[in-house]
Amino acid sequence: MFSAGVTLFLMLNKCPPFRSANLKDPYFRRLSAQDKKAFWKIFSNFNIEIEDKFKDLFERMSERNPSNRLSISEVRAHKWLSDQTLTLS
């Protein structure tokens, strides 16, 4: 689930959320903190607009403790995913 969250973040924002899933990585350390505002501020500085529903989904998919991460059924039921529509070009 963790890797799926990172992949989804990369696909939507065209940049990775962090370089390494290690507390020595400054981005990952901010994502792992209780208050994640510092993590999201990084991306707002790059003029990347990320909606709150996606932030919630990503934070819950990339939870450091695997037992606290969302299951696939919880991801499928998440509000951000249910609001998405597929458009074919």
Backbone as a ProteinNet text record, in pm:
[ID]
protein_1_A
[PRIMARY]
MFSAGVTLFLMLNKCPPFRSANLKDPYFRRLSAQDKKAFWKIFSNFNIEIEDKFKDLFERMSERNPSNRLSISEVRAHKWLSDQTLTLS
[TERTIARY]
82.3	0	87.6	197.6	289.2	339.8	387	439.4	331.6	210.4	100.3	71.9	79.4	58.8	166.8	291.7	402.3	387.4	349.7	329.8	216.6	108	-5.2	37.7	112.5	161.7	247.3	335.8	425.1	346.3	247.1	166	89.6	35.1	-47.8	33.7	146.8	221.9	349.6	381.3	497.8	629.1	629.7	752.4	733.8	842.2	829.6	804.2	739.4	712.8	838.1	934.7	1059.8	1159.8	1286.3	1389.7	1404	1390.3	1408.6	1311.7	1250.6	1158.8	1240.9	1310.5	1403.4	1395	1399.6	1386.4	1501.9	1609	1717.9	1680.6	1583.9	1534.8	1445.8	1477.1	1399.2	1251.4	1219.7	1079.3	1004.6	1065.2	1000.1	983.7	1082.3	1072.9	951.8	928.7	812.6	682.1	681.5	561.7	532.9	636.1	621.4	584.7	595.7	565.1	415.6	382.1	241.2	168.2	228.5	171.6	238.2	163.3	218.5	217.4	182.3	175.3	309.1	419.7	552.5	579.9	532.2	548.9	474.3	348.3	266.6	311.7	370.8	420.9	531.8	611.6	718.4	660.2	550.5	492.8	418.1	361.6	297.6	403	524.9	634.9	672.8	643.9	671.1	549.3	449.4	324.7	250.7	260	184.7	62.3	-55	-179.5	-231.5	-246	-289.2	-414	-520.5	-645.7	-641.7	-720.1	-720	-758.3	-852.3	-892.8	-777	-697.6	-581.6	-477	-455.8	-359.4	-396.1	-524.8	-570.8	-543.1	-577	-554.4	-406.1	-322.6	-178.9	-119.2	-155.6	-103.3	-140.5	-261.5	-308.3	-250.2	-218	-153.9	-5	56.3	200.3	234.8	141.3	163.5	286.9	376	498.9	470.1	372.5	337.6	244.5	290.3	207.7	69.6	57.8	-73.1	-171.9	-122.9	-211.4	-245.8	-185.3	-213.1	-350.7	-404.9	-532.3	-519	-626.1	-632.2	-677.7	-668.8	-712.1	-861.3	-940.8	-1084.7	-1109.6	-1029.8	-1043.9	-1000.5	-897.6	-853.9	-964.1	-1019.3	-1125.1	-1247.2	-1273	-1390	-1358.2	-1233.5	-1194.6	-1264.3	-1299.5	-1374.3	-1299.4	-1166.2	-1092.1	-1107.9	-1096.8	-1105.9	-1248.3	-1347.2	-1485.5	-1527.4	-1455.7	-1487.6	-1422.7	-1331.2	-1258.4	-1341.6	-1325.6	-1390.9	-1285.2	-1302.4	-1209	-1252.2	-1159.2	-1187.4	-1086.5	-1135.7	-1049	-1033.1	-911.1	-889.6	-861.5
-118.1	0	125.7	119.4	233.3	269.4	170	194	244.8	194.5	241.6	389.4	430	570.3	659.7	614.6	691.7	701	591.5	591.1	684.4	681.6	771	916.8	947.3	1083.8	1126.5	1040.9	1070	1091.9	1009.5	1022.5	1153.9	1194.4	1315.5	1444	1440.9	1563.7	1575.1	1470.1	1467.7	1491.7	1453.3	1456.8	1358.9	1303.2	1210.3	1285.7	1221.9	1288.3	1300.3	1212.8	1211.8	1127	1134.4	1055.3	916.3	906.4	778.7	769.4	653.2	631.7	604	708.3	699.2	831.6	827.9	950.8	1048.4	1004.8	1096.5	1183.3	1139	1217.3	1328.8	1456.2	1565.5	1567.4	1528.7	1525.8	1413.9	1296	1182.5	1209.1	1274.4	1307.3	1398.3	1495.2	1583.9	1507.7	1416.1	1334.5	1244.2	1198.6	1108.2	1179.7	1311.7	1388.3	1386.4	1413.8	1420.4	1529.1	1647.4	1758.7	1761.4	1734	1717.4	1846.8	1959.8	2087.1	2122.8	2095.4	2127.8	2046.9	1922.4	1840.1	1902.2	1936.4	1989.6	2129.7	2205.4	2339.1	2330.9	2225.4	2206.2	2212.5	2142.7	2133.5	2259.9	2330	2457.2	2559.2	2546.2	2634.3	2611.6	2491.9	2459.4	2487	2555.2	2585.7	2460	2356	2233.1	2238	2241.1	2248.1	2106.5	2070.7	1935.4	1947.6	1881.2	1894.1	1815.7	1863.6	1806.7	1659	1617.7	1476.6	1387.5	1435.5	1356.9	1354.1	1465.1	1468.9	1363.7	1356.8	1258.7	1116.6	1088.7	954.8	920.7	1009.9	982.9	963.3	1048.6	1035.4	900.4	856.2	729.8	608.2	623	513.6	503.1	615.4	617.1	622.3	585.3	579.3	493.2	542.5	467.8	330.4	322.4	195.8	118.7	5.1	-70.7	-109	-133.2	-173.4	-56.5	65.9	183.3	229	167.6	205.9	156.3	223.8	181.2	45.2	-29.4	-153.2	-115.3	-208.6	-181	-146.5	-213.3	-181.6	-42.3	-0.6	134.4	239.8	208.8	300.5	314.5	202.3	205.1	282.9	284.1	353.8	499	539.7	675.6	780.5	890.9	999.2	1055.2	1068	1122.7	1033.3	904.7	812.3	805.2	809	801.4	928.5	1040.1	1165.3	1174.8	1084.1	1091.7	1035.1	1095.5	1044.5	1020.8	918.8	882.6	951	1022.7	1082.7	1029.4	981.8	928.5	1033.3	1050.2	1148.5	1080.9
0	0	0	76	82.3	-57.4	-130.5	-266.1	-360	-346.2	-430	-402.4	-276.4	-242	-301.8	-293.8	-351	-502.8	-566.1	-710.9	-750.7	-677	-704.7	-690.3	-586.2	-566	-685.2	-727.6	-840.3	-968.9	-994	-1114.5	-1117.2	-1003.6	-999	-996.2	-928.4	-904.9	-987.3	-1061.4	-1150.3	-1076	-948.5	-868.8	-752.9	-703.4	-590.7	-460.3	-364.5	-236.6	-149.3	-170.4	-95.4	-171.9	-132.2	-200.5	-142.3	-11.2	56.8	173.7	190.9	302.8	428.7	471.5	583	658.2	789.8	867.9	846.9	782.9	748.9	629	549.3	436.2	492.1	464.5	524.5	484.7	362.6	320.1	392.2	396.4	462.7	611.8	672.7	815.3	840.1	752	766.4	746.1	649.2	625.8	745.1	813.2	927.4	1056.3	1057.2	1178	1207.6	1330.7	1370.9	1291.2	1282.5	1207	1069.6	966.9	831.9	750.4	811.7	739.5	675.7	744	690.1	563.6	559.1	439.5	321.6	340.8	231.8	190.3	281.5	249.4	144.5	148.2	49.2	-91.3	-113.6	-247.3	-286.4	-188.9	-221.7	-263.6	-211.4	-252.8	-398.9	-450.8	-591.6	-679.6	-622.2	-693	-738.5	-659.4	-685	-595.1	-656.7	-581.1	-557.7	-432.5	-396.6	-310.5	-352.6	-278.4	-146.9	-52.2	82.5	85.8	1.6	0.1	-43.3	-139.9	-180.8	-69.7	-2.7	108.2	211.8	245.7	343	294.3	170.6	115.2	116.8	67.3	61.2	200.6	294	430.5	490.6	464.8	522.8	450.4	320.9	246.8	280.5	316.2	340.7	489.4	572	716.6	746.2	834	865.5	925.4	1010.5	1074.5	980.8	927.6	831.3	884.3	1012.8	1066	1068.5	1052.6	1049.7	908	807.6	668.2	625.8	524.9	469.3	400.1	401	322.9	181.3	89.8	-48.4	-51.7	28.7	29.5	87.4	184	239.2	137	60.5	-45.5	-149	-191.6	-293.8	-247.1	-116.2	-61.5	-24.2	-35.9	5.4	-80.6	-19.5	-86.1	-206.5	-199	-312.4	-434.8	-415.9	-529.3	-584	-497.6	-545.2	-618.6	-596.8	-666.5	-803.4	-835.9	-962.6	-1076.2	-1192.9	-1313.2	-1419.5	-1494.8	-1600.8	-1729.4	-1790.6	-1921	-2020.4	-2130.8	-2235.3	-2343.4	-2390.5	-2497	-2627.9
[MASK]
+++++++++++++++++++++++++++++++++++++++++++++++++++++++++++++++++++++++++++++++++++++++++

